[in-house]
Amino acid sequence: MRAAIPSCVTAAGVGLLAVTACGCRPRAQSTEVRVSAPTAGPMLAAPPGPRHAAPPRVLSRALTVGDVARHYVLVVPAGLDRGRRYPVVLSFHGDGGDGEGMRRHAPFEAASGDSALLAYPDGLGRVWDLETLAGNHDIAFVEALLDDVARDFPVDRAQVFATGYSSGGFFASVLACHRSSLVRAIASNAGGAPYHQAEAWPNGFPKCPGEAPVAAMALHGEDDLGVTLDSGRFTAEYWAYIDGCDMGEMETTAYPECRAYRGCKPGKDVVFCRIPRLGHSVWEHATEASYRFFLREGMTP
């Protein structure tokens, strides 16, 4: 079944949410979290990617997945060096959008420069499938897309990252949930955690078959009335639990808006960015902060 964002997180003014294997329901406030200075250098302090020596190549590409034509925009560094392998960043649009619109709205190449290949996929019907548990066509599309890129360009398959806005942020979490070994880290903007999954973790959080820890960043506006702040907070709590983080302690980062959980598994950090005066949109520093996060996680064995 193809679905938009669940109604329980799109209604304005709802209380804190818990997302269980059965769906969404109100839940009690989170326990108090201690915030302290970082112990090993500020999170997100890795340098951004090198600037563009020349404008990148922007390609419109098509492939067939299960007899269905699918499309995506691929941004290739102008000075591509075929003697090295490049990370791939997947950027998923929100409901009603498309890959090119996502690129205009939140151009990731402004942060990555010439250091990564960037793919902006189109969802069927301009939405993403967030609920199909087996045989999800959009997950199959992402797998085929990565194979398609790797056929023509030098790709580092151990350095695949996913980001998204709104329903695209939800889908980044769904992808990481169902294909934990496919993505190294995700960043969700105004999105949420997986829901309606067949299994559950011991604390009741939704669980995908074979799900494993994945580094995650949740970025959310305090004034978001489309997908409320509670959804972003829960996204961070969800991945912090799975990644074995200390749920009761966070540390500051190079961005005042962002806090990182302590005690996470190596290379499986979790960051929550709470953005003042931001509605249902992408934070102006989101691509830079997300790429710095991706670089940090990618450098951890």
C-alpha positions in Angstrom: 0.0 0.0 0.0 1.3 3.5 -0.9 0.8 6.0 1.8 1.5 9.6 2.7 2.6 10.8 6.1 0.5 9.1 8.8 -2.4 11.4 10.0 -1.3 11.0 13.6 1.8 13.1 12.9 0.4 15.6 10.4 -2.3 17.1 12.6 -1.2 20.4 14.2 -1.2 20.6 17.9 -1.0 16.9 18.8 0.9 15.9 21.9 4.0 13.8 22.1 3.8 10.7 20.0 4.9 7.1 20.3 5.2 5.1 17.1 4.7 1.4 17.7 4.4 -1.6 15.5 0.7 -0.9 15.4 0.9 2.8 14.5 1.0 6.1 16.4 -0.4 6.8 19.8 0.0 9.6 22.4 2.7 8.9 25.0 4.1 10.4 28.1 6.8 13.1 28.0 10.4 11.9 27.7 12.5 11.7 30.8 14.9 14.6 31.4 18.1 14.5 29.4 21.3 15.9 30.7 23.3 18.1 28.3 27.1 18.5 28.7 30.1 19.6 26.7 31.6 17.0 24.2 34.4 14.8 25.5 36.2 14.1 22.3 35.9 17.3 20.2 32.6 18.8 19.0 30.3 16.7 16.9 29.8 17.8 13.3 33.2 19.5 13.3 34.6 17.7 10.2 35.3 20.0 7.3 32.8 20.3 4.5 33.5 18.8 1.0 35.8 20.6 -1.4 34.2 23.4 -3.5 33.3 23.0 -7.1 36.2 23.6 -9.4 33.5 23.9 -12.2 29.8 23.5 -12.3 28.8 19.8 -11.8 27.1 17.7 -14.4 23.4 17.3 -13.9 22.0 14.2 -15.5 18.4 13.1 -15.9 18.4 9.3 -15.7 15.8 6.6 -16.1 15.6 2.9 -15.4 13.0 0.2 -15.2 12.2 -1.5 -11.9 9.6 -4.3 -11.9 8.3 -3.2 -15.3 7.8 0.4 -14.0 9.8 3.3 -15.4 11.6 5.2 -12.6 13.5 8.5 -12.8 16.1 10.4 -10.9 18.4 13.4 -11.2 22.1 12.6 -10.7 24.7 15.3 -9.9 28.3 14.4 -10.9 31.4 16.3 -9.9 32.8 18.1 -12.9 36.3 17.0 -12.1 35.3 13.3 -11.4 38.4 11.3 -10.7 37.9 7.7 -11.8 40.8 6.6 -9.8 38.9 7.1 -6.5 35.5 6.0 -5.2 32.9 8.5 -4.3 30.2 8.5 -1.6 26.6 8.6 -2.7 24.0 10.8 -1.1 20.3 10.0 -1.8 18.0 13.0 -1.3 14.2 12.2 -1.1 11.6 14.9 -1.8 8.4 15.5 0.2 4.8 14.6 -0.9 3.9 16.3 -4.1 7.5 17.0 -5.1 10.1 15.5 -7.3 13.9 15.0 -7.5 14.6 18.2 -9.4 12.4 20.2 -7.0 14.3 18.7 -4.0 17.5 19.8 -5.7 16.3 23.3 -6.1 14.9 23.4 -2.6 17.8 21.9 -0.7 20.8 21.5 -3.1 23.2 19.1 -1.3 26.0 19.9 -3.7 26.3 23.3 -1.9 27.7 21.3 1.0 29.4 18.3 -0.7 31.1 20.2 -3.5 33.1 17.8 -5.7 33.4 15.1 -3.0 30.2 13.1 -3.6 27.7 11.8 -6.2 24.2 13.0 -5.5 21.0 11.3 -6.5 17.6 13.0 -6.3 15.0 10.3 -7.0 11.3 10.8 -8.1 8.6 9.0 -6.0 5.8 7.3 -7.9 2.9 9.6 -7.9 5.2 12.1 -6.1 5.0 10.2 -2.8 7.0 7.5 -1.1 5.8 4.0 0.0 6.1 4.1 3.8 4.0 1.1 4.7 4.7 -1.9 2.5 6.5 -4.4 4.6 7.6 -6.9 1.9 8.4 -6.1 -1.7 8.4 -2.3 -1.2 8.7 -0.9 -4.7 10.6 2.3 -3.6 13.2 0.3 -1.7 13.7 -1.8 -4.8 14.0 1.4 -6.8 16.8 2.7 -4.5 18.7 -0.6 -4.8 18.4 -0.5 -8.6 19.4 3.2 -8.6 22.6 2.5 -6.7 23.4 -0.4 -9.1 22.7 2.0 -12.0 25.0 4.7 -10.7 27.7 2.2 -9.9 27.7 0.9 -13.5 28.8 4.2 -14.8 30.6 5.9 -12.0 33.1 4.9 -9.3 31.0 4.4 -6.2 32.0 3.6 -2.7 29.2 1.2 -1.6 30.2 1.5 2.0 29.6 5.2 1.9 25.9 5.5 1.0 23.9 8.1 2.8 20.3 9.1 2.7 18.5 12.4 3.5 15.0 13.5 3.0 12.3 16.2 3.7 8.9 15.5 5.2 7.7 12.2 3.8 11.2 11.9 2.2 12.6 12.1 5.8 10.2 9.3 6.9 11.4 7.3 3.9 15.0 7.7 4.8 14.2 6.1 8.1 12.2 3.4 6.5 15.1 2.6 4.1 17.5 2.4 7.0 15.1 0.2 8.9 14.6 -2.3 6.1 18.1 -2.0 4.6 20.4 -1.2 7.5 23.4 -2.6 5.6 22.7 -0.4 2.6 23.1 3.0 4.2 25.8 4.3 6.5 23.9 7.2 7.9 20.6 9.2 7.4 19.4 12.7 8.0 15.7 13.4 8.3 14.3 16.9 7.8 10.8 17.5 9.2 10.2 13.8 9.0 9.8 10.9 11.3 10.7 7.3 12.3 9.4 4.1 10.8 5.9 3.0 11.8 3.5 0.1 11.0 6.3 -2.5 11.0 5.7 -6.3 11.5 8.0 -6.7 14.5 8.8 -4.7 17.7 11.9 -4.0 19.8 11.7 -5.0 23.5 10.6 -1.4 24.4 7.8 -1.5 21.8 9.4 0.5 19.1 8.7 -0.7 15.5 11.3 -3.2 14.2 12.1 -4.3 10.6 13.3 -7.8 9.9 17.1 -7.8 10.3 17.2 -4.2 11.4 20.6 -3.0 12.8 22.0 0.3 14.1 22.3 3.1 11.6 23.7 6.6 12.4 21.0 9.2 12.3 20.4 12.9 12.5 16.9 14.4 13.0 16.4 18.0 12.1 13.1 19.6 12.9 11.6 23.1 13.2 10.0 24.2 16.5 7.2 25.8 14.6 6.4 22.9 12.3 2.7 22.4 12.1 2.8 20.0 9.2 4.8 17.3 11.0 5.2 18.4 14.6 8.4 18.7 16.5 7.4 15.6 18.5 8.0 13.5 15.4 11.5 14.8 15.0 12.2 14.2 18.7 10.9 10.6 18.4 13.0 10.0 15.4 16.1 10.8 17.4 14.9 8.7 20.4 14.1 5.8 18.1 17.5 5.6 16.5 19.3 6.4 19.8 17.6 3.3 21.3 18.5 1.1 18.4 22.1 2.5 18.3 22.7 1.7 22.0 23.1 5.3 23.0 22.7 6.7 26.5 19.1 7.9 26.3 19.5 10.2 29.3 22.6 12.2 28.3 23.5 14.4 25.3 26.4 16.7 24.4 26.7 20.0 22.6 27.9 20.2 19.0 29.4 22.8 16.7 25.8 23.9 16.0 24.0 25.4 18.9 20.7 23.9 17.7 22.0 20.4 17.7 22.7 17.9 20.5 24.3 14.5 20.2 23.5 11.4 22.3 26.4 10.0 24.3 27.5 6.4 24.4 26.3 5.3 21.0 28.0 2.4 19.2 31.0 3.4 17.1 30.0 5.0 13.8 26.3 5.0 14.9 25.9 8.4 16.4 22.6 10.1 16.8 22.0 13.9 16.7 18.8 15.9 17.2 18.6 19.4 15.9 15.8 21.5 17.2 15.5 24.7 15.0 13.9 27.8 16.5 11.4 29.8 14.3 11.4 27.1 11.6 8.2 25.7 10.2 7.6 22.8 7.9 10.8 23.4 5.8 14.4 22.5 5.5 16.8 24.4 7.8 19.2 26.8 6.0 22.2 24.9 7.5 20.7 21.4 7.0 22.8 20.2 4.1 26.0 21.5 5.6 25.3 20.0 9.0 24.1 16.7 7.5 27.1 16.3 5.3 29.5 17.0 8.1 27.6 14.3 10.1 27.9 11.9 7.1 31.6 12.6 6.8 32.2 12.0 10.5 30.2 8.7 10.5 31.9 7.6 7.3 35.4 8.0 8.8 34.5 5.7 11.7 35.4 2.0 11.1 
